[in-house]
């Protein structure tokens, strides 16, 4: 276990940092600002578009994403209707000159939608929002069960450049342990269909730290994935979080989150997986993301969801301006999620013209976010870019944090002063380093949030 300053032990797995601030730091916006005002002074020539589909055929045991299992008759149509109303209100608020440089469909599982519904989703992005899906990178998330030939044909025909498949494990027993009912044969069949569809970038998600997983079985999953020569691979540590299937199943168990033995096992598996992919010619982009040498030059970027100028549609989507991050309410518990979705589909178009939940991005928060989203990438951060943006020096703004990271061996001393970059050990401890950059105010808001 890595030891920090004053001999304290640092837990490597504390929080999966994929957005800052997290939604649990958001609060209802009392004045409900108009989107037209929020976006008036923002650069709009290279926006990112995200459409959220909050449906899955099953909910995996580790999942705490905003999604529900299945959809009653008519709900998908009602959701797409609401998405279309929201698109009209948001596009009007953005005004003339708004252009999209990237697009993504996430969830949930976007391919839960049938082929004709996926066509409509693409129409909402193109006709409703003005995004040219054939001309910009388009990333779509999928599951093996929903990666059917007709759905993939729609996505390929509408310009999808990247498809991310949530496999998690090629070992059937491990998939069952993670409460993800699937067979390897079905996963392999889905991968064959994806390759036949001709989508340029295939990403495969795998998870390490599953109960019963060994270094040998982890290597078997990695090799099974490598057989498909994916352009990208994401290696995720398993987290057992409140209100999830595994969270309820393993409450009080030895392998509950924070167990030191489990932390050590996940670190071993991470290092084994990292070294295996590096030996097969993959480049490490972040703790989680690995890109093949044969991948197209324009990759998705591990922190693409963090950029300012993000326009999110759907009840689980976030939007980012330079001054405010906003979304709808957040929940994990299924009954609460259903209520939020039902509320979303009942809203008139005018109700989508204002922000509802969010958090203001002060100068300090913007600095923290810039440092966090940059330094967690393997290439690190150029301090000159930070100084040009904020007029201050990161070494002074975050002197205590950077000194602490350096003392732990998390920073690459050979990169300074031209770059602020993590060492190999620092990348391994990304899920401990990231939370240490959270502001006290964000920490307090997250701690006070009534998760439901």
ZIGI-V573124 format. One record per residue. N is the residue number from 1. SS is DSSP state (helix for helix, strand for strand, loop for the rest). D_CENTER is the distance of its C-alpha to the mean C-alpha in Angstrom with 2 decimals. Layout:
n=[N & N]
ss=[SS & SS]
d_center=[D_CENTER & D_CENTER]
//
This chain:
n=[1 & 2 & 3 & 4 & 5 & 6 & 7 & 8 & 9 & 10 & 11 & 12 & 13 & 14 & 15 & 16 & 17 & 18 & 19 & 20 & 21 & 22 & 23 & 24 & 25 & 26 & 27 & 28 & 29 & 30 & 31 & 32 & 33 & 34 & 35 & 36 & 37 & 38 & 39 & 40 & 41 & 42 & 43 & 44 & 45 & 46 & 47 & 48 & 49 & 50 & 51 & 52 & 53 & 54 & 55 & 56 & 57 & 58 & 59 & 60 & 61 & 62 & 63 & 64 & 65 & 66 & 67 & 68 & 69 & 70 & 71 & 72 & 73 & 74 & 75 & 76 & 77 & 78 & 79 & 80 & 81 & 82 & 83 & 84 & 85 & 86 & 87 & 88 & 89 & 90 & 91 & 92 & 93 & 94 & 95 & 96 & 97 & 98 & 99 & 100 & 101 & 102 & 103 & 104 & 105 & 106 & 107 & 108 & 109 & 110 & 111 & 112 & 113 & 114 & 115 & 116 & 117 & 118 & 119 & 120 & 121 & 122 & 123 & 124 & 125 & 126 & 127 & 128 & 129 & 130 & 131 & 132 & 133 & 134 & 135 & 136 & 137 & 138 & 139 & 140 & 141 & 142 & 143 & 144 & 145 & 146 & 147 & 148 & 149 & 150 & 151 & 152 & 153 & 154 & 155 & 156 & 157 & 158 & 159 & 160 & 161 & 162 & 163 & 164 & 165 & 166 & 167 & 168 & 169 & 170 & 171 & 172 & 173 & 174 & 175 & 176 & 177 & 178 & 179 & 180 & 181 & 182 & 183 & 184 & 185 & 186 & 187 & 188 & 189 & 190 & 191 & 192 & 193 & 194 & 195 & 196 & 197 & 198 & 199 & 200 & 201 & 202 & 203 & 204 & 205 & 206 & 207 & 208 & 209 & 210 & 211 & 212 & 213 & 214 & 215 & 216 & 217 & 218 & 219 & 220 & 221 & 222 & 223 & 224 & 225 & 226 & 227 & 228 & 229 & 230 & 231 & 232 & 233 & 234 & 235 & 236 & 237 & 238 & 239 & 240 & 241 & 242 & 243 & 244 & 245 & 246 & 247 & 248 & 249 & 250 & 251 & 252 & 253 & 254 & 255 & 256 & 257 & 258 & 259 & 260 & 261 & 262 & 263 & 264 & 265 & 266 & 267 & 268 & 269 & 270 & 271 & 272 & 273 & 274 & 275 & 276 & 277 & 278 & 279 & 280 & 281 & 282 & 283 & 284 & 285 & 286 & 287 & 288 & 289 & 290 & 291 & 292 & 293 & 294 & 295 & 296 & 297 & 298 & 299 & 300 & 301 & 302 & 303 & 304 & 305 & 306 & 307 & 308 & 309 & 310 & 311 & 312 & 313 & 314 & 315 & 316 & 317 & 318 & 319 & 320 & 321 & 322 & 323 & 324 & 325 & 326 & 327 & 328 & 329 & 330 & 331 & 332 & 333 & 334 & 335 & 336 & 337 & 338 & 339 & 340 & 341 & 342 & 343 & 344 & 345 & 346 & 347 & 348 & 349 & 350 & 351 & 352 & 353 & 354 & 355 & 356 & 357 & 358 & 359 & 360 & 361 & 362 & 363 & 364 & 365 & 366 & 367 & 368 & 369 & 370 & 371 & 372 & 373 & 374 & 375 & 376 & 377 & 378 & 379 & 380 & 381 & 382 & 383 & 384 & 385 & 386 & 387 & 388 & 389 & 390 & 391 & 392 & 393 & 394 & 395 & 396 & 397 & 398 & 399 & 400 & 401 & 402 & 403 & 404 & 405 & 406 & 407 & 408 & 409 & 410 & 411 & 412 & 413 & 414 & 415 & 416 & 417 & 418 & 419 & 420 & 421 & 422 & 423 & 424 & 425 & 426 & 427 & 428 & 429 & 430 & 431 & 432 & 433 & 434 & 435 & 436 & 437 & 438 & 439 & 440 & 441 & 442 & 443 & 444 & 445 & 446 & 447 & 448 & 449 & 450 & 451 & 452]
ss=[loop & loop & strand & loop & helix & helix & helix & loop & strand & loop & loop & loop & loop & loop & loop & loop & loop & loop & loop & loop & loop & loop & helix & helix & helix & loop & strand & strand & loop & loop & loop & loop & loop & strand & helix & helix & helix & helix & helix & loop & loop & loop & loop & loop & loop & loop & strand & strand & strand & strand & strand & strand & strand & loop & strand & strand & loop & loop & loop & loop & loop & loop & loop & loop & loop & loop & loop & strand & strand & loop & loop & loop & loop & loop & helix & helix & helix & helix & helix & helix & helix & helix & helix & helix & helix & helix & helix & helix & helix & helix & helix & helix & helix & helix & loop & loop & loop & loop & loop & strand & strand & strand & strand & strand & strand & strand & strand & loop & loop & helix & helix & helix & loop & loop & helix & helix & helix & helix & helix & helix & helix & helix & helix & helix & helix & helix & helix & helix & loop & loop & loop & loop & loop & loop & loop & loop & strand & strand & strand & strand & strand & strand & strand & helix & helix & helix & loop & loop & helix & helix & helix & helix & helix & helix & helix & helix & helix & loop & loop & loop & loop & strand & strand & strand & strand & strand & strand & strand & loop & loop & loop & helix & helix & helix & helix & helix & helix & loop & loop & loop & loop & loop & loop & helix & helix & helix & helix & helix & helix & helix & helix & helix & helix & helix & helix & helix & helix & loop & loop & loop & strand & strand & strand & strand & strand & strand & strand & strand & loop & loop & loop & loop & loop & loop & helix & helix & helix & helix & helix & helix & helix & helix & helix & helix & helix & helix & loop & loop & loop & loop & loop & strand & strand & strand & strand & strand & strand & loop & loop & loop & loop & loop & loop & loop & helix & helix & helix & helix & helix & loop & loop & loop & loop & loop & loop & loop & loop & loop & loop & helix & helix & helix & helix & helix & helix & helix & helix & helix & helix & helix & helix & helix & helix & helix & helix & helix & helix & helix & helix & loop & loop & strand & strand & strand & loop & strand & loop & loop & strand & strand & strand & strand & loop & loop & loop & loop & loop & loop & loop & loop & loop & loop & loop & helix & helix & helix & loop & loop & loop & strand & strand & strand & strand & loop & loop & loop & loop & loop & strand & strand & loop & loop & loop & strand & strand & strand & strand & loop & loop & loop & loop & loop & loop & helix & helix & helix & helix & helix & helix & helix & helix & helix & helix & helix & helix & loop & loop & loop & helix & helix & helix & helix & helix & strand & loop & loop & strand & strand & strand & strand & loop & loop & helix & helix & helix & helix & helix & helix & helix & helix & helix & helix & helix & helix & helix & loop & strand & loop & loop & loop & strand & loop & helix & helix & helix & helix & helix & helix & helix & helix & loop & loop & loop & helix & helix & helix & helix & loop & helix & helix & helix & helix & helix & helix & helix & helix & helix & loop & loop & loop & strand & loop & loop & loop & loop & loop & loop & loop & loop & strand & loop & strand & loop & helix & helix & helix & helix & helix & loop & helix & helix & helix & helix & helix & helix & helix & loop & loop & loop & helix & helix & helix & helix & helix & helix & helix & helix & helix & loop & loop & loop & loop]
d_center=[26.98 & 26.42 & 28.78 & 28.18 & 30.86 & 33.89 & 33.22 & 30.40 & 28.00 & 24.32 & 21.93 & 19.28 & 16.71 & 16.35 & 12.83 & 9.33 & 8.67 & 5.30 & 7.41 & 11.17 & 13.02 & 11.29 & 12.51 & 15.21 & 16.77 & 17.23 & 20.70 & 22.79 & 24.11 & 27.86 & 28.86 & 26.19 & 26.24 & 26.75 & 24.00 & 26.81 & 27.59 & 24.06 & 23.57 & 27.22 & 27.08 & 23.59 & 23.48 & 22.70 & 23.58 & 20.15 & 17.62 & 14.18 & 14.12 & 11.49 & 13.11 & 11.90 & 13.94 & 14.24 & 16.29 & 16.33 & 19.52 & 18.98 & 16.76 & 16.03 & 17.53 & 14.54 & 12.30 & 11.97 & 9.80 & 11.95 & 13.91 & 17.57 & 19.62 & 21.63 & 23.19 & 26.87 & 29.11 & 28.38 & 25.08 & 22.98 & 25.66 & 25.69 & 21.94 & 22.25 & 25.31 & 23.48 & 20.70 & 23.65 & 25.31 & 22.31 & 22.00 & 25.69 & 25.53 & 22.61 & 24.20 & 27.46 & 26.02 & 24.56 & 28.03 & 29.50 & 27.99 & 24.30 & 22.81 & 19.41 & 18.40 & 15.17 & 13.87 & 11.13 & 11.53 & 8.94 & 9.73 & 11.43 & 12.93 & 14.20 & 16.90 & 18.27 & 20.14 & 23.38 & 24.37 & 26.22 & 23.46 & 21.02 & 23.79 & 23.91 & 20.18 & 20.73 & 23.85 & 22.13 & 19.86 & 22.98 & 25.88 & 24.33 & 22.17 & 23.97 & 21.23 & 22.88 & 20.56 & 23.11 & 23.07 & 19.45 & 16.51 & 14.97 & 11.97 & 12.04 & 10.60 & 13.62 & 15.40 & 18.73 & 20.84 & 19.74 & 19.80 & 23.40 & 25.56 & 26.12 & 22.49 & 21.69 & 24.80 & 23.64 & 20.30 & 22.19 & 24.91 & 22.76 & 21.31 & 18.05 & 17.53 & 14.56 & 13.96 & 11.41 & 13.34 & 12.40 & 15.62 & 15.05 & 18.81 & 21.78 & 24.10 & 25.03 & 26.05 & 22.73 & 20.89 & 23.39 & 22.95 & 19.23 & 20.47 & 19.14 & 22.37 & 22.55 & 25.07 & 24.65 & 27.06 & 24.87 & 21.83 & 24.16 & 25.53 & 22.18 & 21.50 & 25.00 & 24.44 & 21.36 & 23.48 & 26.37 & 24.45 & 24.14 & 20.54 & 20.42 & 17.18 & 16.31 & 13.31 & 13.86 & 11.65 & 14.05 & 14.36 & 17.09 & 19.05 & 19.96 & 23.41 & 26.07 & 24.06 & 26.18 & 25.91 & 27.90 & 25.78 & 22.59 & 24.46 & 25.43 & 21.89 & 21.07 & 24.31 & 23.75 & 20.51 & 22.35 & 25.13 & 23.08 & 22.53 & 18.83 & 17.90 & 14.65 & 13.85 & 10.96 & 12.66 & 11.07 & 13.52 & 14.47 & 14.35 & 16.93 & 16.15 & 18.53 & 19.17 & 17.49 & 19.90 & 20.00 & 20.26 & 23.37 & 24.68 & 24.53 & 25.59 & 28.18 & 27.74 & 28.05 & 24.48 & 23.02 & 20.25 & 22.03 & 24.71 & 25.91 & 26.86 & 23.45 & 21.88 & 24.42 & 23.78 & 20.05 & 20.99 & 23.58 & 21.34 & 18.73 & 21.66 & 23.23 & 20.25 & 19.70 & 23.43 & 23.68 & 21.20 & 22.83 & 26.16 & 25.15 & 24.48 & 20.71 & 19.54 & 17.15 & 14.64 & 12.92 & 13.24 & 10.84 & 11.36 & 14.87 & 16.49 & 19.89 & 22.89 & 23.52 & 20.20 & 20.75 & 20.88 & 18.31 & 14.99 & 11.52 & 10.85 & 8.20 & 8.11 & 8.80 & 6.75 & 9.05 & 12.25 & 15.05 & 16.34 & 13.35 & 15.00 & 13.31 & 15.48 & 15.52 & 15.85 & 12.22 & 11.17 & 11.29 & 13.64 & 14.40 & 17.96 & 19.46 & 21.19 & 19.07 & 15.58 & 16.13 & 15.15 & 17.01 & 17.64 & 15.22 & 16.31 & 15.74 & 19.32 & 20.16 & 23.18 & 21.46 & 18.67 & 21.54 & 23.34 & 20.61 & 20.29 & 24.09 & 24.39 & 22.05 & 24.06 & 27.30 & 26.71 & 28.93 & 27.75 & 29.08 & 26.81 & 23.73 & 25.35 & 24.52 & 21.60 & 21.60 & 19.27 & 17.95 & 18.65 & 20.76 & 19.78 & 22.99 & 24.06 & 23.20 & 19.66 & 19.11 & 20.57 & 18.42 & 15.20 & 16.67 & 17.77 & 14.67 & 12.29 & 15.25 & 16.68 & 13.69 & 14.10 & 17.06 & 19.06 & 19.06 & 20.32 & 23.55 & 25.40 & 27.46 & 24.57 & 23.76 & 27.48 & 27.79 & 25.10 & 26.14 & 29.70 & 29.31 & 28.72 & 25.68 & 28.19 & 30.00 & 27.18 & 25.54 & 28.67 & 28.41 & 24.81 & 25.40 & 28.71 & 27.20 & 24.59 & 27.46 & 29.67 & 27.26 & 27.08 & 23.43 & 24.39 & 25.96 & 29.44 & 30.30 & 27.69 & 29.20 & 30.26 & 28.79 & 25.23 & 23.41 & 21.73 & 20.75 & 23.04 & 22.09 & 22.49 & 20.35 & 17.39 & 18.14 & 18.07 & 14.86 & 13.82 & 17.28 & 17.56 & 14.54 & 15.89 & 19.31 & 18.41 & 17.68 & 20.72 & 23.25 & 22.82 & 19.10 & 19.90 & 22.72 & 20.87 & 18.18 & 21.14 & 23.11 & 20.59 & 22.07 & 19.28 & 20.29]
//
